[in-house]
Protein backbone atom coordinates (compact mmCIF):
# COMPACT_ATOMS: atom_id res chain seq x y z
CA UNK A 1 0.00 0.00 0.00
CA UNK A 2 2.89 2.31 0.69
CA UNK A 3 4.11 1.74 -2.87
CA UNK A 4 0.74 2.86 -4.25
CA UNK A 5 0.81 6.13 -2.30
CA UNK A 6 4.33 6.75 -3.60
CA UNK A 7 3.15 6.18 -7.18
CA UNK A 8 0.25 8.60 -6.66
CA UNK A 9 2.64 11.26 -5.40
CA UNK A 10 4.96 10.60 -8.32
CA UNK A 11 2.03 10.84 -10.75
CA UNK A 12 0.93 14.10 -9.14
CA UNK A 13 4.49 15.46 -9.43
CA UNK A 14 4.61 14.34 -13.07
CA UNK A 15 1.35 16.21 -13.77
CA UNK A 16 2.76 19.35 -12.18
CA UNK A 17 5.91 19.09 -14.28
CA UNK A 18 3.91 18.77 -17.51
CA UNK A 19 1.69 21.69 -16.50
CA UNK A 20 4.82 23.75 -15.76
CA UNK A 21 6.25 22.83 -19.18
CA UNK A 22 3.01 23.86 -20.91
CA UNK A 23 2.97 27.10 -18.93
CA UNK A 24 6.60 27.80 -19.91
CA UNK A 25 5.74 27.16 -23.60
CA UNK A 26 2.77 29.51 -23.37
CA UNK A 27 4.88 32.23 -21.72
CA UNK A 28 7.58 31.80 -24.38
CA UNK A 29 5.01 32.11 -27.19
CA UNK A 30 3.50 35.21 -25.62
CA UNK A 31 6.97 36.68 -25.19
CA UNK A 32 7.76 36.08 -28.87
CA UNK A 33 4.49 37.74 -29.89
CA UNK A 34 5.21 40.72 -27.67
CA UNK A 35 8.74 41.04 -29.04
CA UNK A 36 7.38 41.01 -32.60
CA UNK A 37 4.78 43.61 -31.66
CA UNK A 38 7.44 45.74 -29.97
CA UNK A 39 9.62 45.56 -33.06
CA UNK A 40 6.71 46.66 -35.23
CA UNK A 41 5.91 49.52 -32.88
CA UNK A 42 9.53 50.65 -32.88
CA UNK A 43 9.49 50.76 -36.67
CA UNK A 44 6.23 52.69 -36.61
CA UNK A 45 7.64 55.19 -34.11
CA UNK A 46 10.68 55.68 -36.33
CA UNK A 47 8.47 56.26 -39.35
CA UNK A 48 6.27 58.69 -37.43
CA UNK A 49 9.30 60.57 -36.11
CA UNK A 50 10.56 60.93 -39.67
CA UNK A 51 7.15 62.12 -40.85
CA UNK A 52 6.99 64.54 -37.91
CA UNK A 53 10.36 66.05 -38.83
CA UNK A 54 9.21 66.38 -42.44
CA UNK A 55 6.01 68.14 -41.39
CA UNK A 56 7.88 70.47 -39.02
CA UNK A 57 10.17 71.46 -41.89
CA UNK A 58 7.15 72.08 -44.12
CA UNK A 59 5.48 74.21 -41.42
CA UNK A 60 8.63 76.28 -41.04
CA UNK A 61 8.66 76.88 -44.80
CA UNK A 62 4.99 77.85 -44.84
CA UNK A 63 5.44 80.22 -41.91
CA UNK A 64 8.40 81.88 -43.65
CA UNK A 65 6.31 82.20 -46.79
CA UNK A 66 3.46 83.68 -44.77
CA UNK A 67 5.79 86.23 -43.18
CA UNK A 68 7.16 87.22 -46.58
CA UNK A 69 3.62 87.66 -47.96
CA UNK A 70 2.63 89.69 -44.91
CA UNK A 71 5.60 92.03 -45.43
CA UNK A 72 4.69 92.45 -49.11
CA UNK A 73 1.07 93.25 -48.26
CA UNK A 74 2.14 95.79 -45.65
CA UNK A 75 4.47 97.40 -48.21
CA UNK A 76 1.63 97.57 -50.76
CA UNK A 77 -0.71 99.11 -48.17
CA UNK A 78 1.97 101.68 -47.30
CA UNK A 79 2.35 102.47 -51.01
CA UNK A 80 -1.43 102.82 -51.39
CA UNK A 81 -1.54 105.11 -48.34
CA UNK A 82 1.04 107.39 -49.95
CA UNK A 83 -1.06 107.58 -53.12
CA UNK A 84 -4.53 107.66 -51.52
CA UNK A 85 -4.50 108.58 -47.82
CA UNK A 86 -8.23 107.80 -47.47
CA UNK A 87 -7.75 104.21 -48.68
CA UNK A 88 -4.90 103.80 -46.21
CA UNK A 89 -7.13 104.99 -43.37
CA UNK A 90 -9.72 102.34 -44.29
CA UNK A 91 -7.09 99.61 -44.11
CA UNK A 92 -5.57 101.01 -40.91
CA UNK A 93 -9.03 101.00 -39.32
CA UNK A 94 -9.39 97.23 -39.70
MOPAC internal coordinates of N, CA, C and O (Angstrom, degrees):
PM7 1SCF
backbone

  N    0.0000 0     0.00 0     0.00 0    0    0    0
  C    1.4376 1     0.00 0     0.00 0    1    0    0
  C    1.5224 1   110.40 1     0.00 0    2    1    0
  O    1.2310 1   120.27 1   145.49 1    3    2    1
  N    1.2929 1   117.08 1   -34.51 1    3    2    1
  C    1.4436 1   121.59 1   178.72 1    5    3    2
  C    1.5207 1   110.45 1   -64.57 1    6    5    3
  O    1.2310 1   120.14 1   145.66 1    7    6    5
  N    1.3236 1   117.34 1   -34.34 1    7    6    5
  C    1.4620 1   122.01 1   177.50 1    9    7    6
  C    1.5158 1   111.58 1   -66.01 1   10    9    7
  O    1.2310 1   119.88 1   144.92 1   11   10    9
  N    1.3134 1   117.83 1   -35.08 1   11   10    9
  C    1.4628 1   122.55 1   179.33 1   13   11   10
  C    1.5159 1   110.68 1   -68.78 1   14   13   11
  O    1.2310 1   119.26 1   139.04 1   15   14   13
  N    1.3026 1   119.01 1   -40.96 1   15   14   13
  C    1.4583 1   122.58 1   178.41 1   17   15   14
  C    1.5194 1   109.34 1   -65.20 1   18   17   15
  O    1.2310 1   120.29 1   141.83 1   19   18   17
  N    1.3305 1   117.06 1   -38.17 1   19   18   17
  C    1.4619 1   120.85 1   177.81 1   21   19   18
  C    1.5162 1   111.08 1   -64.85 1   22   21   19
  O    1.2310 1   120.35 1   141.07 1   23   22   21
  N    1.3197 1   116.93 1   -38.93 1   23   22   21
  C    1.4747 1   120.85 1   178.65 1   25   23   22
  C    1.5289 1   110.59 1   -67.70 1   26   25   23
  O    1.2310 1   120.10 1   143.29 1   27   26   25
  N    1.3326 1   117.41 1   -36.71 1   27   26   25
  C    1.4584 1   120.63 1   178.20 1   29   27   26
  C    1.5333 1   110.09 1   -65.20 1   30   29   27
  O    1.2310 1   120.67 1   137.77 1   31   30   29
  N    1.3218 1   116.32 1   -42.23 1   31   30   29
  C    1.4604 1   119.97 1   178.09 1   33   31   30
  C    1.5246 1   110.77 1   -64.23 1   34   33   31
  O    1.2310 1   121.37 1   138.59 1   35   34   33
  N    1.3335 1   114.98 1   -41.41 1   35   34   33
  C    1.4638 1   119.70 1   178.54 1   37   35   34
  C    1.5274 1   110.25 1   -63.59 1   38   37   35
  O    1.2310 1   120.20 1   137.23 1   39   38   37
  N    1.3200 1   117.23 1   -42.77 1   39   38   37
  C    1.4637 1   122.20 1   178.42 1   41   39   38
  C    1.5273 1   110.72 1   -62.68 1   42   41   39
  O    1.2310 1   120.72 1   139.48 1   43   42   41
  N    1.3184 1   116.24 1   -40.52 1   43   42   41
  C    1.4642 1   121.15 1   178.68 1   45   43   42
  C    1.5300 1   109.91 1   -64.72 1   46   45   43
  O    1.2310 1   120.97 1   136.97 1   47   46   45
  N    1.3367 1   115.75 1   -43.03 1   47   46   45
  C    1.4706 1   120.64 1   177.56 1   49   47   46
  C    1.5291 1   110.56 1   -63.15 1   50   49   47
  O    1.2310 1   120.72 1   138.35 1   51   50   49
  N    1.3167 1   116.23 1   -41.65 1   51   50   49
  C    1.4748 1   121.13 1   178.16 1   53   51   50
  C    1.5249 1   110.44 1   -60.55 1   54   53   51
  O    1.2310 1   120.03 1   136.91 1   55   54   53
  N    1.3298 1   117.55 1   -43.09 1   55   54   53
  C    1.4670 1   121.45 1   177.79 1   57   55   54
  C    1.5310 1   110.91 1   -61.07 1   58   57   55
  O    1.2310 1   120.55 1   137.13 1   59   58   57
  N    1.3159 1   116.56 1   -42.87 1   59   58   57
  C    1.4535 1   120.44 1   178.93 1   61   59   58
  C    1.5274 1   111.25 1   -63.07 1   62   61   59
  O    1.2310 1   120.70 1   139.98 1   63   62   61
  N    1.3124 1   116.27 1   -40.02 1   63   62   61
  C    1.4662 1   120.28 1   179.39 1   65   63   62
  C    1.5309 1   110.10 1   -63.44 1   66   65   63
  O    1.2310 1   120.45 1   134.59 1   67   66   65
  N    1.3322 1   116.74 1   -45.41 1   67   66   65
  C    1.4765 1   119.31 1   179.46 1   69   67   66
  C    1.5319 1   111.35 1   -65.13 1   70   69   67
  O    1.2310 1   120.47 1   141.88 1   71   70   69
  N    1.3226 1   116.71 1   -38.12 1   71   70   69
  C    1.4689 1   119.69 1   176.73 1   73   71   70
  C    1.5282 1   110.48 1   -64.37 1   74   73   71
  O    1.2310 1   120.67 1   140.12 1   75   74   73
  N    1.3333 1   116.33 1   -39.88 1   75   74   73
  C    1.4646 1   120.73 1   178.29 1   77   75   74
  C    1.5261 1   110.27 1   -64.35 1   78   77   75
  O    1.2310 1   120.39 1   139.11 1   79   78   77
  N    1.3295 1   116.85 1   -40.89 1   79   78   77
  C    1.4715 1   120.90 1   178.14 1   81   79   78
  C    1.5237 1   110.48 1   -62.70 1   82   81   79
  O    1.2310 1   120.44 1   134.90 1   83   82   81
  N    1.3284 1   116.77 1   -45.10 1   83   82   81
  C    1.4735 1   120.53 1   178.39 1   85   83   82
  C    1.5277 1   110.90 1   -62.80 1   86   85   83
  O    1.2310 1   120.63 1   139.43 1   87   86   85
  N    1.3208 1   116.40 1   -40.57 1   87   86   85
  C    1.4571 1   120.68 1   178.15 1   89   87   86
  C    1.5310 1   110.40 1   -63.21 1   90   89   87
  O    1.2310 1   120.65 1   136.60 1   91   90   89
  N    1.3390 1   116.37 1   -43.40 1   91   90   89
  C    1.4699 1   120.36 1   178.69 1   93   91   90
  C    1.5283 1   110.69 1   -62.81 1   94   93   91
  O    1.2310 1   119.62 1   140.36 1   95   94   93
  N    1.3291 1   118.33 1   -39.64 1   95   94   93
  C    1.4739 1   121.76 1   177.53 1   97   95   94
  C    1.5267 1   110.16 1   -62.87 1   98   97   95
  O    1.2310 1   121.12 1   135.67 1   99   98   97
  N    1.3277 1   115.47 1   -44.33 1   99   98   97
  C    1.4638 1   120.03 1  -179.58 1  101   99   98
  C    1.5248 1   110.68 1   -62.80 1  102  101   99
  O    1.2310 1   120.32 1   135.28 1  103  102  101
  N    1.3258 1   117.00 1   -44.72 1  103  102  101
  C    1.4643 1   121.23 1   178.59 1  105  103  102
  C    1.5263 1   110.10 1   -62.07 1  106  105  103
  O    1.2310 1   119.83 1   138.10 1  107  106  105
  N    1.3228 1   117.93 1   -41.90 1  107  106  105
  C    1.4630 1   121.70 1   179.37 1  109  107  106
  C    1.5305 1   110.81 1   -62.77 1  110  109  107
  O    1.2310 1   120.44 1   136.34 1  111  110  109
  N    1.3398 1   116.77 1   -43.66 1  111  110  109
  C    1.4653 1   120.56 1   178.34 1  113  111  110
  C    1.5317 1   111.15 1   -62.92 1  114  113  111
  O    1.2310 1   120.56 1   136.29 1  115  114  113
  N    1.3161 1   116.53 1   -43.71 1  115  114  113
  C    1.4638 1   120.29 1   178.49 1  117  115  114
  C    1.5259 1   110.85 1   -63.48 1  118  117  115
  O    1.2310 1   120.87 1   140.92 1  119  118  117
  N    1.3284 1   115.95 1   -39.08 1  119  118  117
  C    1.4610 1   120.56 1   178.52 1  121  119  118
  C    1.5316 1   110.61 1   -63.43 1  122  121  119
  O    1.2310 1   120.49 1   137.50 1  123  122  121
  N    1.3207 1   116.67 1   -42.50 1  123  122  121
  C    1.4708 1   120.34 1   178.47 1  125  123  122
  C    1.5236 1   111.19 1   -63.69 1  126  125  123
  O    1.2310 1   120.47 1   139.08 1  127  126  125
  N    1.3290 1   116.71 1   -40.92 1  127  126  125
  C    1.4705 1   120.41 1   177.36 1  129  127  126
  C    1.5265 1   110.81 1   -62.86 1  130  129  127
  O    1.2310 1   121.13 1   136.50 1  131  130  129
  N    1.3280 1   115.45 1   -43.50 1  131  130  129
  C    1.4655 1   119.50 1  -179.75 1  133  131  130
  C    1.5285 1   111.49 1   -66.00 1  134  133  131
  O    1.2310 1   120.43 1   141.70 1  135  134  133
  N    1.3276 1   116.78 1   -38.30 1  135  134  133
  C    1.4606 1   119.81 1   177.61 1  137  135  134
  C    1.5297 1   110.99 1   -64.48 1  138  137  135
  O    1.2310 1   120.42 1   139.58 1  139  138  137
  N    1.3319 1   116.80 1   -40.42 1  139  138  137
  C    1.4625 1   120.58 1   177.23 1  141  139  138
  C    1.5283 1   110.48 1   -64.41 1  142  141  139
  O    1.2310 1   120.92 1   137.14 1  143  142  141
  N    1.3160 1   115.84 1   -42.86 1  143  142  141
  C    1.4688 1   120.24 1   178.49 1  145  143  142
  C    1.5267 1   110.61 1   -63.70 1  146  145  143
  O    1.2310 1   120.57 1   137.86 1  147  146  145
  N    1.3125 1   116.52 1   -42.14 1  147  146  145
  C    1.4634 1   121.13 1   178.48 1  149  147  146
  C    1.5228 1   111.04 1   -62.00 1  150  149  147
  O    1.2310 1   120.77 1   138.35 1  151  150  149
  N    1.3151 1   116.14 1   -41.65 1  151  150  149
  C    1.4632 1   120.00 1   178.42 1  153  151  150
  C    1.5273 1   110.75 1   -62.09 1  154  153  151
  O    1.2310 1   121.00 1   135.90 1  155  154  153
  N    1.3266 1   115.70 1   -44.10 1  155  154  153
  C    1.4629 1   120.09 1   177.80 1  157  155  154
  C    1.5186 1   111.90 1   -62.16 1  158  157  155
  O    1.2310 1   120.59 1   138.23 1  159  158  157
  N    1.3163 1   116.47 1   -41.77 1  159  158  157
  C    1.4612 1   120.44 1   179.55 1  161  159  158
  C    1.5270 1   111.40 1   -66.50 1  162  161  159
  O    1.2310 1   120.58 1   142.97 1  163  162  161
  N    1.3301 1   116.49 1   -37.03 1  163  162  161
  C    1.4636 1   119.18 1   177.17 1  165  163  162
  C    1.5287 1   110.93 1   -63.67 1  166  165  163
  O    1.2310 1   120.85 1   139.31 1  167  166  165
  N    1.3232 1   115.98 1   -40.69 1  167  166  165
  C    1.4654 1   119.30 1   177.42 1  169  167  166
  C    1.5246 1   110.46 1   -64.18 1  170  169  167
  O    1.2310 1   120.63 1   138.54 1  171  170  169
  N    1.3087 1   116.39 1   -41.46 1  171  170  169
  C    1.4620 1   121.16 1   179.63 1  173  171  170
  C    1.5278 1   110.96 1   -63.90 1  174  173  171
  O    1.2310 1   120.49 1   138.28 1  175  174  173
  N    1.3269 1   116.67 1   -41.72 1  175  174  173
  C    1.4587 1   120.74 1   178.37 1  177  175  174
  C    1.5266 1   109.99 1   -62.66 1  178  177  175
  O    1.2310 1   120.50 1   137.98 1  179  178  177
  N    1.3312 1   116.64 1   -42.02 1  179  178  177
  C    1.4608 1   120.30 1   177.67 1  181  179  178
  C    1.5121 1   111.71 1   -61.43 1  182  181  179
  O    1.2310 1   120.81 1   136.57 1  183  182  181
  N    1.3183 1   116.06 1   -43.43 1  183  182  181
  C    1.4602 1   121.11 1   178.87 1  185  183  182
  C    1.5241 1   110.57 1   -64.03 1  186  185  183
  O    1.2310 1   120.50 1   136.53 1  187  186  185
  N    1.3381 1   116.65 1   -43.47 1  187  186  185
  C    1.4614 1   120.18 1   179.97 1  189  187  186
  C    1.5259 1   111.65 1   -67.24 1  190  189  187
  O    1.2310 1   120.39 1   144.14 1  191  190  189
  N    1.3168 1   116.87 1   -35.86 1  191  190  189
  C    1.4665 1   119.93 1   177.51 1  193  191  190
  C    1.5241 1   110.17 1   -64.54 1  194  193  191
  O    1.2310 1   121.11 1   139.74 1  195  194  193
  N    1.3246 1   115.49 1   -40.26 1  195  194  193
  C    1.4667 1   119.81 1   177.80 1  197  195  194
  C    1.5240 1   110.49 1   -64.57 1  198  197  195
  O    1.2310 1   120.74 1   135.37 1  199  198  197
  N    1.3191 1   116.20 1   -44.63 1  199  198  197
  C    1.4647 1   121.29 1   178.85 1  201  199  198
  C    1.5270 1   110.06 1   -63.12 1  202  201  199
  O    1.2310 1   120.17 1   140.42 1  203  202  201
  N    1.3255 1   117.27 1   -39.58 1  203  202  201
  C    1.4554 1   122.13 1   178.98 1  205  203  202
  C    1.5296 1   110.41 1   -61.77 1  206  205  203
  O    1.2310 1   120.49 1   134.81 1  207  206  205
  N    1.3313 1   116.67 1   -45.19 1  207  206  205
  C    1.4621 1   120.17 1   179.33 1  209  207  206
  C    1.5297 1   110.55 1   -62.85 1  210  209  207
  O    1.2310 1   120.98 1   140.51 1  211  210  209
  N    1.3229 1   115.72 1   -39.49 1  211  210  209
  C    1.4727 1   120.72 1   178.53 1  213  211  210
  C    1.5310 1   110.38 1   -62.86 1  214  213  211
  O    1.2310 1   120.55 1   135.56 1  215  214  213
  N    1.3209 1   116.55 1   -44.44 1  215  214  213
  C    1.4647 1   120.41 1  -179.44 1  217  215  214
  C    1.5319 1   111.75 1   -68.30 1  218  217  215
  O    1.2310 1   120.33 1   142.82 1  219  218  217
  N    1.3389 1   116.97 1   -37.18 1  219  218  217
  C    1.4581 1   119.67 1   176.50 1  221  219  218
  C    1.5291 1   110.73 1   -62.03 1  222  221  219
  O    1.2310 1   120.74 1   138.61 1  223  222  221
  N    1.3214 1   116.19 1   -41.39 1  223  222  221
  C    1.4677 1   120.61 1   178.25 1  225  223  222
  C    1.5322 1   110.15 1   -63.20 1  226  225  223
  O    1.2310 1   120.85 1   138.19 1  227  226  225
  N    1.3214 1   115.98 1   -41.81 1  227  226  225
  C    1.4669 1   120.39 1   179.67 1  229  227  226
  C    1.5342 1   110.21 1   -64.90 1  230  229  227
  O    1.2310 1   120.14 1   138.46 1  231  230  229
  N    1.3151 1   117.35 1   -41.54 1  231  230  229
  C    1.4711 1   121.36 1   178.65 1  233  231  230
  C    1.5201 1   110.37 1   -61.99 1  234  233  231
  O    1.2310 1   120.61 1   136.60 1  235  234  233
  N    1.3306 1   116.43 1   -43.40 1  235  234  233
  C    1.4587 1   119.61 1   178.33 1  237  235  234
  C    1.5286 1   111.03 1   -59.57 1  238  237  235
  O    1.2310 1   120.65 1   137.75 1  239  238  237
  N    1.3314 1   116.36 1   -42.25 1  239  238  237
  C    1.4659 1   120.39 1   177.78 1  241  239  238
  C    1.5179 1   111.81 1   -62.98 1  242  241  239
  O    1.2310 1   120.73 1   136.22 1  243  242  241
  N    1.3326 1   116.21 1   -43.78 1  243  242  241
  C    1.4657 1   120.37 1  -179.87 1  245  243  242
  C    1.5303 1   111.43 1   -65.81 1  246  245  243
  O    1.2310 1   120.61 1   142.30 1  247  246  245
  N    1.3174 1   116.44 1   -37.70 1  247  246  245
  C    1.4693 1   119.05 1   178.84 1  249  247  246
  C    1.5319 1   110.49 1   -68.44 1  250  249  247
  O    1.2310 1   120.12 1   142.00 1  251  250  249
  N    1.3145 1   117.37 1   -38.00 1  251  250  249
  C    1.4679 1   120.25 1   176.59 1  253  251  250
  C    1.5243 1   110.17 1   -64.10 1  254  253  251
  O    1.2310 1   121.32 1   137.90 1  255  254  253
  N    1.3298 1   115.09 1   -42.10 1  255  254  253
  C    1.4626 1   119.86 1   178.26 1  257  255  254
  C    1.5309 1   110.35 1   -63.11 1  258  257  255
  O    1.2310 1   120.58 1   137.74 1  259  258  257
  N    1.3173 1   116.49 1   -42.26 1  259  258  257
  C    1.4622 1   120.87 1   178.19 1  261  259  258
  C    1.5241 1   110.95 1   -61.02 1  262  261  259
  O    1.2310 1   120.44 1   136.29 1  263  262  261
  N    1.3261 1   116.76 1   -43.71 1  263  262  261
  C    1.4668 1   120.31 1   179.36 1  265  263  262
  C    1.5229 1   111.26 1   -63.06 1  266  265  263
  O    1.2310 1   120.71 1   139.82 1  267  266  265
  N    1.3279 1   116.24 1   -40.18 1  267  266  265
  C    1.4629 1   120.05 1   179.08 1  269  267  266
  C    1.5269 1   110.62 1   -64.79 1  270  269  267
  O    1.2310 1   120.27 1   138.06 1  271  270  269
  N    1.3323 1   117.09 1   -41.94 1  271  270  269
  C    1.4654 1   121.14 1   178.66 1  273  271  270
  C    1.5252 1   110.21 1   -65.09 1  274  273  271
  O    1.2310 1   120.82 1   138.88 1  275  274  273
  N    1.3309 1   116.05 1   -41.12 1  275  274  273
  C    1.4658 1   119.83 1   179.06 1  277  275  274
  C    1.5319 1   110.48 1   -60.71 1  278  277  275
  O    1.2310 1   120.23 1   136.69 1  279  278  277
  N    1.3186 1   117.17 1   -43.31 1  279  278  277
  C    1.4687 1   120.27 1   178.56 1  281  279  278
  C    1.5249 1   111.27 1   -62.90 1  282  281  279
  O    1.2310 1   120.33 1   139.51 1  283  282  281
  N    1.3356 1   116.98 1   -40.49 1  283  282  281
  C    1.4589 1   120.47 1   178.89 1  285  283  282
  C    1.5276 1   110.81 1   -64.88 1  286  285  283
  O    1.2310 1   120.10 1   138.43 1  287  286  285
  N    1.3163 1   117.42 1   -41.57 1  287  286  285
  C    1.4684 1   120.71 1   179.64 1  289  287  286
  C    1.5248 1   110.17 1   -64.96 1  290  289  287
  O    1.2310 1   120.61 1   137.27 1  291  290  289
  N    1.3246 1   116.44 1   -42.73 1  291  290  289
  C    1.4657 1   119.12 1   178.00 1  293  291  290
  C    1.5265 1   110.89 1   -62.49 1  294  293  291
  O    1.2310 1   120.12 1   141.20 1  295  294  293
  N    1.3264 1   117.37 1   -38.80 1  295  294  293
  C    1.4643 1   120.51 1   178.10 1  297  295  294
  C    1.5264 1   110.61 1   -65.47 1  298  297  295
  O    1.2310 1   120.21 1   140.09 1  299  298  297
  N    1.3432 1   117.20 1   -39.91 1  299  298  297
  C    1.4648 1   120.32 1   178.25 1  301  299  298
  C    1.5295 1   110.48 1   -65.47 1  302  301  299
  O    1.2310 1   120.44 1   138.23 1  303  302  301
  N    1.3441 1   116.77 1   -41.77 1  303  302  301
  C    1.4572 1   119.83 1   178.90 1  305  303  302
  C    1.5236 1   110.88 1   -63.81 1  306  305  303
  O    1.2310 1   120.62 1   140.55 1  307  306  305
  N    1.3337 1   116.43 1   -39.45 1  307  306  305
  C    1.4677 1   119.96 1   176.44 1  309  307  306
  C    1.5268 1   110.64 1   -62.65 1  310  309  307
  O    1.2310 1   120.75 1   139.51 1  311  310  309
  N    1.3363 1   116.17 1   -40.49 1  311  310  309
  C    1.4666 1   120.05 1   179.03 1  313  311  310
  C    1.5239 1   110.63 1   -66.05 1  314  313  311
  O    1.2310 1   120.41 1   139.82 1  315  314  313
  N    1.3409 1   116.82 1   -40.18 1  315  314  313
  C    1.4628 1   120.41 1   178.18 1  317  315  314
  C    1.5264 1   109.96 1   -64.92 1  318  317  315
  O    1.2310 1   120.16 1   139.93 1  319  318  317
  N    1.3128 1   117.30 1   -40.07 1  319  318  317
  C    1.4644 1   121.93 1   179.70 1  321  319  318
  C    1.5185 1   110.62 1   -60.91 1  322  321  319
  O    1.2310 1   120.15 1   142.15 1  323  322  321
  N    1.3205 1   117.31 1   -37.85 1  323  322  321
  C    1.4626 1   120.56 1   179.08 1  325  323  322
  C    1.5279 1   109.15 1   -65.69 1  326  325  323
  O    1.2310 1   120.54 1   139.11 1  327  326  325
  N    1.3306 1   116.57 1   -40.89 1  327  326  325
  C    1.4626 1   120.31 1  -178.38 1  329  327  326
  C    1.5251 1   110.87 1   -76.31 1  330  329  327
  O    1.2310 1   119.54 1   131.70 1  331  330  329
  N    1.3002 1   118.48 1   -48.30 1  331  330  329
  C    1.4624 1   124.33 1  -177.05 1  333  331  330
  C    1.5157 1   109.01 1  -128.11 1  334  333  331
  O    1.2310 1   118.77 1   -86.06 1  335  334  333
  N    1.3002 1   119.96 1    93.94 1  335  334  333
  C    1.4576 1   121.89 1  -179.02 1  337  335  334
  C    1.5318 1   113.63 1   -57.43 1  338  337  335
  O    1.2310 1   119.55 1   146.56 1  339  338  337
  N    1.3327 1   118.47 1   -33.44 1  339  338  337
  C    1.4638 1   120.97 1  -179.27 1  341  339  338
  C    1.5338 1   110.97 1   -65.83 1  342  341  339
  O    1.2310 1   120.45 1   139.61 1  343  342  341
  N    1.3322 1   116.75 1   -40.39 1  343  342  341
  C    1.4686 1   120.33 1   178.82 1  345  343  342
  C    1.5269 1   109.27 1   -64.67 1  346  345  343
  O    1.2310 1   120.60 1   139.98 1  347  346  345
  N    1.3048 1   116.46 1   -40.02 1  347  346  345
  C    1.4618 1   120.64 1   178.60 1  349  347  346
  C    1.5145 1   111.56 1   -62.41 1  350  349  347
  O    1.2310 1   120.09 1   142.41 1  351  350  349
  N    1.3329 1   117.44 1   -37.59 1  351  350  349
  C    1.4533 1   120.82 1   179.10 1  353  351  350
  C    1.5341 1   110.65 1   -65.71 1  354  353  351
  O    1.2310 1   120.58 1   143.55 1  355  354  353
  N    1.3302 1   116.50 1   -36.45 1  355  354  353
  C    1.4698 1   119.90 1   178.39 1  357  355  354
  C    1.5286 1   109.53 1   -62.94 1  358  357  355
  O    1.2310 1   120.38 1   134.97 1  359  358  357
  N    1.3217 1   116.88 1   -45.03 1  359  358  357
  C    1.4515 1   120.45 1  -179.24 1  361  359  358
  C    1.5326 1   111.80 1   -69.94 1  362  361  359
  O    1.2310 1   120.03 1   145.13 1  363  362  361
  N    1.3129 1   117.54 1   -34.87 1  363  362  361
  C    1.4516 1   121.84 1   179.37 1  365  363  362
  C    1.5345 1   110.16 1   -69.76 1  366  365  363
  O    1.2310 1   119.95 1   151.93 1  367  366  365
  N    1.3240 1   117.69 1   -28.07 1  367  366  365
  C    1.4424 1   122.78 1  -179.32 1  369  367  366
  C    1.5145 1   113.81 1   -74.83 1  370  369  367
  O    1.2310 1   119.69 1   166.01 1  371  370  369
  N    1.2864 1   118.20 1   -13.99 1  371  370  369
  C    1.4725 1   122.39 1  -179.75 1  373  371  370
  C    1.4388 1   111.84 1   -60.00 1  374  373  371
  O    1.2310 1   120.10 1   180.00 1  375  374  373

